[in-house]
Amino acid sequence: MQEADNLYANNKPKRINSSYIIHEIKHLLHIESGFLYTVKQLFVKPGKLVRNFISEDRSKVTKPLIFLIFCGTIFTLIFHFFHLEYVFFSMNNKIGDLDKFSEMEAINNWTNGHIGYTSLIAGFFIALWITLFFKNHKYNVYEITILLCYAVGQGLLIISLFTLISVLFKIKAITSIGIFASYFYVFWSIGQFFGERKIINYIKATVCCILGAISFQLILILLAYVFHLSVIK
């Protein structure tokens, strides 16, 4: 009986404290090696990292969806902590009477309040265009979505970094520079994925991102219109 009590005592969970919470977060994100390694490699050779993840080794890097959501969380926390505003998407441009729809405002608030998920959905539309423009490469839309999870997630980290520098030096223009740098990074990483030395790949990547963003906007406008009609009825 005493031996059983001793065994129970040895197996008793340790007390939950700050060390436990930090350990669990690290374990969830694989941050002690995977996350930092992923960020570093995405800055240096994003195309190679994603190609390797798709076809060879998936053990060294943070999983794409977790990476995107975590980067989106960092982005959101930084802007929330410093009371900054960043409009990821807005349908406030006048298109008939759509700018008066309360449903439109609700969609705007959701997209700008859930950056990680919004980036994932928008990325899927971009992936559809990439699959069409780069159909000779034989990657399917899901594999392209993985590429965009990494590219967009890294882009959010770039904006976050420039924002911190902007707050530190109290120069708002630095944040704007970071936003443009993140766009350039996404175009560059997509083009590199399909071949580093072909300029046409970077041009096609830029066009696909623009078309994907437009498609995403049109879908949201359609949703706002449908919701508005359903309320009227």
C-alpha positions in Angstrom: 0.0 0.0 0.0 2.8 2.3 0.9 4.6 1.5 -2.4 1.5 2.4 -4.3 1.3 5.7 -2.4 4.9 6.4 -3.3 4.3 5.6 -6.9 1.3 8.0 -7.0 3.4 10.7 -5.4 6.1 10.3 -8.0 3.6 10.5 -10.8 1.7 13.4 -9.4 1.8 16.4 -11.8 3.9 19.3 -11.0 2.3 22.6 -9.9 1.2 24.8 -12.8 3.2 28.0 -12.8 4.8 30.4 -15.3 7.5 27.9 -16.3 4.8 25.3 -17.1 2.9 27.8 -19.3 6.0 28.8 -21.2 6.9 25.2 -21.7 3.5 24.3 -23.0 3.6 27.3 -25.5 7.0 26.3 -26.7 5.9 22.7 -27.1 2.7 23.8 -29.0 4.6 26.0 -31.4 7.9 24.0 -31.5 9.4 27.4 -30.9 12.6 26.2 -29.3 13.8 25.1 -32.7 11.2 24.9 -35.4 9.7 28.4 -35.3 13.0 30.4 -35.1 14.5 28.1 -37.8 11.5 28.6 -40.0 11.7 32.4 -39.7 15.4 32.4 -40.5 15.1 30.2 -43.5 12.1 32.1 -44.8 14.2 35.3 -44.9 17.0 33.6 -46.7 15.5 31.0 -49.1 11.7 30.7 -48.7 11.2 28.8 -52.0 13.6 26.1 -51.0 12.2 25.7 -47.5 8.6 25.3 -48.8 9.6 22.9 -51.6 11.5 20.8 -49.1 8.5 20.8 -46.7 6.2 19.7 -49.5 8.3 16.9 -51.0 11.1 15.9 -48.5 11.3 16.8 -44.8 8.5 18.3 -42.6 10.2 17.7 -39.2 12.3 20.8 -38.9 9.9 23.6 -39.5 6.7 24.9 -37.8 3.6 23.6 -39.5 2.2 26.2 -42.0 -1.2 26.8 -40.5 0.2 27.2 -37.0 2.9 29.5 -38.4 0.4 31.8 -40.0 -1.9 31.9 -37.1 0.9 32.5 -34.6 2.4 35.3 -36.8 -1.1 36.8 -37.1 -1.5 36.7 -33.3 1.9 38.5 -32.8 0.8 41.1 -35.3 -2.6 41.6 -33.6 -1.1 41.8 -30.1 1.5 44.4 -31.2 -1.1 46.7 -32.8 -3.5 46.2 -29.9 -0.9 46.9 -27.2 0.3 50.1 -28.8 -3.3 51.1 -29.7 -2.5 51.2 -33.4 -5.0 50.7 -36.3 -4.4 48.6 -39.3 -7.1 48.0 -41.9 -6.4 44.7 -43.6 -9.5 44.9 -45.7 -12.3 47.4 -46.2 -15.4 47.5 -48.3 -16.0 51.2 -47.6 -15.5 52.1 -51.2 -18.8 53.1 -52.7 -20.3 50.4 -54.9 -23.9 51.3 -55.3 -25.5 51.3 -51.9 -23.2 48.6 -50.5 -21.4 51.1 -48.3 -24.6 51.5 -46.3 -25.0 47.8 -45.5 -24.6 47.0 -41.8 -23.6 43.5 -42.9 -20.6 45.1 -44.7 -19.4 46.7 -41.5 -19.7 43.4 -39.7 -17.6 41.7 -42.3 -15.1 44.5 -42.2 -14.8 44.2 -38.4 -14.4 40.4 -38.6 -11.7 40.4 -41.3 -9.6 43.1 -39.5 -10.1 41.5 -36.1 -9.0 38.0 -37.3 -5.9 38.7 -39.4 -4.6 35.1 -39.3 -7.8 33.6 -40.6 -8.4 36.4 -43.1 -4.9 35.9 -44.5 -5.6 32.2 -44.8 -8.8 32.7 -46.7 -7.4 35.4 -49.0 -4.4 33.2 -49.5 -6.6 30.4 -50.8 -8.0 32.7 -53.5 -4.4 33.7 -54.5 -3.5 30.0 -54.5 -6.3 29.4 -57.1 -4.8 32.0 -59.4 -1.2 30.7 -58.8 -2.4 27.2 -59.7 -3.7 28.6 -63.0 -0.7 30.7 -63.9 1.8 28.1 -62.8 -0.1 25.0 -64.0 3.1 23.6 -65.7 4.7 23.1 -62.3 2.1 20.5 -61.2 1.6 21.8 -57.7 -2.0 21.6 -56.5 -4.0 24.3 -54.8 -3.4 22.9 -51.3 0.4 22.8 -51.7 0.2 26.4 -53.0 -1.8 27.4 -49.9 1.0 26.0 -47.8 3.4 28.3 -49.6 1.2 31.3 -48.9 0.8 30.4 -45.2 4.5 30.8 -44.9 4.8 33.8 -47.2 2.0 35.8 -45.7 2.9 34.8 -42.1 6.4 36.0 -42.7 5.0 39.2 -44.2 3.0 39.8 -41.0 6.2 39.4 -39.0 7.9 42.0 -41.2 5.1 44.5 -40.6 5.3 43.8 -36.9 9.0 44.4 -36.8 8.8 47.7 -38.7 5.9 48.7 -36.4 8.0 48.1 -33.3 10.8 50.2 -34.9 8.2 52.9 -35.8 7.0 53.1 -32.2 10.5 53.1 -30.8 11.6 56.1 -33.0 8.1 57.6 -33.2 8.1 57.8 -37.0 4.8 56.5 -38.4 6.2 56.3 -42.0 8.3 53.3 -40.9 5.2 51.2 -40.5 4.1 52.1 -44.1 7.6 51.0 -45.3 7.1 47.7 -43.5 3.7 47.2 -45.2 5.3 47.7 -48.7 8.2 45.5 -47.7 5.8 42.7 -46.7 4.0 42.9 -50.1 7.4 42.8 -51.9 8.4 39.8 -49.7 5.3 37.8 -50.6 5.8 38.4 -54.3 9.4 37.5 -54.1 8.9 34.3 -52.1 6.2 33.0 -54.5 8.5 33.8 -57.5 11.4 32.1 -55.8 9.4 29.0 -55.1 8.8 28.4 -58.8 12.4 29.3 -59.9 14.8 31.9 -58.5 16.4 32.9 -61.8 13.3 33.5 -63.9 12.0 37.1 -63.8 8.7 36.1 -65.3 7.9 34.1 -62.2 8.1 37.2 -60.0 5.8 39.1 -62.4 3.3 36.3 -62.5 3.4 36.1 -58.7 2.6 39.8 -58.4 -0.3 39.5 -60.9 -1.7 36.4 -59.0 -1.6 38.2 -55.7 -3.5 41.2 -57.1 -6.1 39.0 -58.8 -6.5 36.9 -55.6 -7.0 40.1 -53.5 -9.6 41.3 -56.0 -11.4 37.9 -56.0 -11.5 37.9 -52.2 -13.0 41.4 -52.1 -15.6 40.5 -54.7 -16.6 37.4 -52.6 -17.0 39.5 -49.5 -19.1 42.1 -51.3 -21.3 39.3 -52.7 -21.7 37.9 -49.1 -22.7 41.4 -47.8 -25.2 41.8 -50.6 -26.7 38.3 -50.1 -27.0 38.9 -46.3 -28.6 42.3 -47.0 -31.2 40.7 -49.2 -32.0 38.0 -46.7 -32.6 40.7 -44.0 -34.9 42.6 -46.2 -37.0 39.5 -46.9 
